[in-house]
Amino acid sequence: MKLDLNRVISGLKPSSEEAKAANNAVNDFKKKLKVRNAELKVGGSFAKGTWIAGMHDIDIFACFDYRKYSSSSDSLSDLLERHISGLNYRRIHGSRDYFEARHGKYSLEIIPILNITKSSQAKNITDVSILHTKWVRANINESLADQVRLLKAFCIAQKCYGAESYIRGFSGYVCEILTRRYGSFINVLKAQSRWNEGTQTIIDLAGYYKHRNALSSLNASKTQGPLVIIDPVQMDRNAAAAISLETLERFRLAARKFIKKPAESFFYRESPTAEGIVKKNSDKRHKVIALQATPLDGKKDVTFSKILKAAEHIRKQMAFNGFKVQDSGIEWNDNPVIWIKTDIKISEETTISGPPIGSGKHSSRFKRAHRKTFAKGGRLYAKSKRKCTEPMKMISSIIKEQYVRERVKKVIIHD
C-alpha cells in the first residue's frame, strides 16, 4: 500500500478550531501582560504557521525599543519582570533570562528582546528570533508549511529534533530552511545522501557568499560538521552548528529506511515507559536496567544536560568495573529514562595489568598491593576479587555517588 503523505499532513496540521482556540488564548494572555515600553509579538512555529497539532508551547516576545534600551539590554529581564509581577510565572535563567507561564493548557514563554530590524543590531542571540519569524513568513507558503510539518514530525519521531545541548539535533528553523531549499520533505530526505563528512554542503539561501568562501568568514568551531546552513538573516551564523555527527547519522539512516520503504510510523513516536524499555530490550543473556530520572529544578536545557552527563558517568563506571555495556540510551520525557543493557553477571575475579617486570620500586609496590601476581609478556599482572558482580547492585551503588546526586534530583530503578 502506497503511503499517502496528504493523510499524514492532515493529522499533523492544526484544525481551524485548534488554531482559533490557540489564537484566543494568546490574545487573552497578551491583554494580561500590559508591558509598558515594549511591543508584544508572537514568535516561534506558532507565529510562523509551521506548528504541529497538539503542540501547546507558544513564544511571546516583549520587544523593547532599540534606541532606548540597546545600551542597557542586560537589564531587560528585570524590566520585564516588574511588569508581569501580577502573573503566575517562573524565571528561567539563560543567556538573557526569560519567563514561563501557564494559561489554560498552553505553556507560554515571555522573552525580552530588543526590537531590531537587522541582525547586526542584536545584543543577544535571542534578539534575532523575531527576524527568523519574519523570514519564514515571507519564504514559507502554506504548501511548504505542510512539508515543514512532515520534516519536523519525522525528526521528532526519529529523535533528531531539538537544538538543545542534550539532543544536538535539527531546530525548527533548520527544518524550515531545509524545506525552503529543497522544496519538499521527500527532497530533503534525498538530499541527505550528499551531506558527506569531509565534503561539506553549504546552504546559503540569501546568497551572502556567492563570490567568497563562507567557511573562511565563519567561526571555525561552528563549521565542523558536514552541513553548514548560513542563517538567511545573519550571515555570520551557521544555523546547523548545533547538529552533532551522531544525530545527523541517525537522521540519514532513518531517511534511507523511509525512502526504501515509506510508512506512516516514521512520523509518530511512542513515549515508552521504563517497564516497556526493559521488556523490549531484554534477552536471555543480558540484563536491562532502566533508571527513571527526575531532573533538577531550572531551565530544561541545563537540567537535561546534567542528566545526560549522569548517564555517561553511569555507563563509564559500569565499564570500569568490568561490565560490558551492550547497548544504552535515553528516552527524553518529562522524567527521562536512562537505560543500560549489560551482562547478567560477571566473574568474581578480574585481572589487573601492572608495571613491566624489573621496574624496581613500581614492581615492588604492585606486588605488595596484590597477593596473586604473575608475569606474562614482560609485564606483571594480578588476580583480584571484584567488589560487585551483579549489575543491579553496581548501578545502585553508582547512582549514590556524589557526581550523580549533584545532577539528578531523584532516580527510580526498574529491572
Protein Blocks (a to p, Z undefined) as FASTA:
>chain_A
ZZdfklmmmmmpccfklmmmmmmmmmmmmmmnopghiacddehjklnopacehiacdcdd
ddddfklmmmmmmmmmmmmmmmmmmpccdddddfbdcddddehjbccddddddddfbfkl
pcbfklmmmmmmmmmmmmmcfklmmmmmmmmmmmmmnopgcjbfklopadfklmmmmmmm
nopaklmmmmmmmmcghiacdddfkommmmbcfklmpcfklmmbmbdcddfklmkbcfkl
mpcfklmmmmmmmmmmmmmmgcfklmpccdddfklmmmmmgcfkbccddddddddeddfk
lmmmmmmmmmmmmmmmmmmnopacfbgcddddfbdcddddddfbdcfbdcdddddehilj
mmmmmmmmpmbdcdeehiacdddddfbfcfklmmmmmmmpmklmmmpfbdcddZZ
